[in-house]
Amino acid sequence: MKQEINIKITLQFIMMKFIVRAKDGYGQGIKDDVIGILEKNGAEYTEKIEPGCDFAVIVGGDGTLLRDHWRIDCPVLGINPGKSTGYYMTAGKNDYGKRVLALLEGKPGKDYRIHRLLRLQAAVNGKEMAPTALNDVLVSPVFVRRILESRLVMDGKKSLERNSGIIVYTPTGSHAFAHSAGAKKLRYDSDMIGIAALAPYSGILKRQELLLEHGPVKIECLSDSGEVCIDGSELHIMPLKPRDVVTVKRSDKLLSLVGFKRHLA
């Protein structure tokens, strides 16, 4: 006698969880719409940065993303309301709805892409600063009108530098502050770290910016004072004393940025 075995298969719905944040007083309407889309489609959300989420949605310009990125461990979708610089923001005020739905319903590599972006880790006298840099690390005098005297060490070579500051930048950061200082733009997916000077007076950086594939960059402060700043944020500045050494290297933690084209612009 043939025995029939009925196998019951239960499909368990896995609820997605999103971080949703916006700059205070800017993009609040879009943020509320995003939350509505998530709720309608059965997804959870939090306005706090928490571990273990599937995606983060940041509404604002690049400055808003730079403020938060280093604390986020999931892919980030940036939405630009339209009035800010938004190199990292791959959705806008006219298409954010379908972009959020693509994360909810689509497949990676088909309906959206995840770009892995290089970040930098800075340390002062061996002690790491908490935030990683997505754009750049700036070592400068405290006051713009003064000159920074420093010793630059890279690839085993040393150079005495006199300038208004030294920028160590990522490939994506080469499109921002570093480019304004005269550096050439790099492809977003390059492995290079760039070094450029602000108003160079003397030293190797007076001739051109430098690109490194390997090894950290060390900048020893030889002035009476100075400071190191991460991504241009007033919240991430550390003062420097004479002989303090700033070391900048690649971070092991890449940023996962959501995009909808094969390449990031």
N, C-alpha and C positions, 0 to 999 in steps of 0.2 A: 504494500500500500504506500503510495507516494504521499509523503508528508509535506504540507505547504507551510512555509515559514514566512510570516509577514514581518517585514522590517520597517519599522517606523522611523523616519528620518525627521529630526527636529532642527529647523534652521533657527539659530539664535541671532537675533538682531543685535549688532554691536553699535552702541550709541557713540557718536563722535563728540569730542569736546573741544571747544575753541576758546582761545583767549581773545577778547575784543577790547581794544583800547583806542583812545583818541586824544589828541592834544586838547587841553582845557579850553573851552570856548571856541573850538574850531572843528568842524566836521561832525558835530553832535548828531545832526539829522541823518547823515549816512551811517553813523555808528548805530543809531536806533533802528534803521532799516535793516542793517546786517543782523542785529539781534532778532528782529522779527522773522527774517528768512530762516535763521537757525531754529527758532522755536517752531515755526511752521513745519519744518522738516525733521523734527524730533531730535535735534542736536542740543547738547548742553553747552553752556558758555559761562565764562567767568571774566570779570573785569580786572582781576588780579593776575599777576604773572605766577603761574603754578607749574610744577613739573608734570610730565605725563600727559600733556594735551596733544591733540593731533595737529592742530594748526593754530597760528596766531594771526589775527587781522589787526593791522595798525592803520588808523585813519589819520592822515596828516601829511606833512612833507618829510624830506629826508631827515631833518632835525629830530622829528618825533621818533623815527625808527632808530636813529643813532642813540637816542636817549635810552631805549629799551632793549636793543638787540642782544646785548651781552648777557642778559639775564634769561633769555628765552632759549629753550632747548628743542624746539619743534620748528617745522617750516613756517616761514613768515610771508604773508600776503600784505603788501602795502597798497593802500587806496589813497590817491591824491584828490582832495576836494576841488582842486583846480587853481589855487592861488599860491602854491609853494613850489620850490624846486623839488623834483621828485624822480631822481635817477633810479632809486631803489623801488619806487612805487610803480607796480606793473598793472594796476587797475585805476580807473578814473571815475568821475562822477556820472559818466554815461554808460558804463559797462560793469560796475561793481557787482550788480545783482547776479548777472550770469557768471561772473568770475567766482563768486562765493558758491553758487550752485555747482560749478565745475568741481570744486573741492569736495562737495557733499556727494555728488553722484558720479563724477568722472573717474578716469583712470590716469595715474601718473604716466607721463611719456606720451600720452595720447591727448587728453583733454587739458592737461597742464604739465609743466616741467618744474623740476627742482634744480636750481643752480647752486652750486657749492662755491662760496666766496671766501677768499683768504682773509683772515684776521691776524692782528699783531698782538703780541704780549709784551708789555713794557715792565721793567723792574728797575728799582733804584737801590743801588748797593746790594743787589741780590734779592731784595724783597719785592715780590710781584705786586703791581697795582691791580685792584680788583677788576676793573672793566678791561675787556679786550678792545682793540681799535679796529673798526671796520674801514675807516678812511685813513687816519694818520695819527702819528705821535709827533708832537711838536716840542722841541727843546729850545728855549728862548730866554732872553733876559726878561726880568719882571716888567720893565718899562720899554716901550718900543723905541724910544729915543736913544737907548743905550745899545752898546754892541756886546755880543756874546763871544767870549773867548773860550775855545774848547779844543779838546783833542779827540779826533775821530779815529776809531780803530775798526777796520773791516778787512777780512781776508788776510789777516796777519800784517796789514800795512797800517801805518800811522800818519796822520796829517794834522797840523795845527791850523785851526779854522778861526776866522774872524768874520762875523756876519750878524744879521739881526735874528737869526734862528735857523735851526736845522729841522727839516721835515722828513720823517721816515714814513713812507706811504705804501698802501696796498695797490694792486692793479685798479680796483674801482675807485680808490682814493685819488688816483692819478687824474681823474676827471674833475676833481674838485679843487681844493686849496692848492695842491701841488701844481696843478696845471696853471692856475693863476700866477704862481710863482715862477713859471717858465718851464716846468717839466712837460715832457711829451706824454700823451695819453697811451696807456697800455690796454691790451685786451683784458676784459674782465676775468678771463679764465687763465691768465698768465700766472706762472709761479714766481715771478720776479718781485723783489722788494726794491723800492726806489728810495733814493736819498737826494734831497735838494736843499739849497740854502736860500734864505730870504736876504736880499740885498747883500750878496757876498762881497767882502772887501779883500780877503786873501785866503789862500788854501786851495785844496784840490777842487772844492765845490764851486770855486769862482769860474772855472772853465766850463763845467757842465754838470748835469745831474748824474748820479751813478745808479747802476742796476746790479743787484746781487742775486745769485741763484742759491748760494749756500752760506751758512754761517750767520751769526748774529751781528748786529751793529752796536758798537759801544761809543758813547759820547761822554767824555769826562769834562765836567764843568770847571773851567779855570778862572772864571769871573768871580767877583765877590758874592754874587747871588744869581739865581736863575730859577726856572720852573719848567716842569714837564706837564703837558696837557694832552689828554686823550680826546680825539674827535672834536676838538674845539669846544668842549663843554666846560663851563665854569664849575661844574660839580666834580670834575675829575682833573684837578690840578694839584701837583705836589711841588713844594718849594725845594730848591737845590742850594747847597752850600759848596764852597770851593772843594774840589776833589771828589765830589759825589759823581758816581758813574751811572748813567742811564743805559741799560741794555735792552735792545729791541730785537725780537725774533718772531718767527712764525708761530702762531698759536696752533695747537692741535685741534682746537674747536673751530670748525668752519661754520659759516652762516649758511643755512638752507633757505634760499629765497625763492618764492613761488613766481614763476613766469609763464607766459602763454605763447612765446615764440621760441624757436630753436636756440637762438642766441640772445643774450642780454645786450641791449644797445650799448 
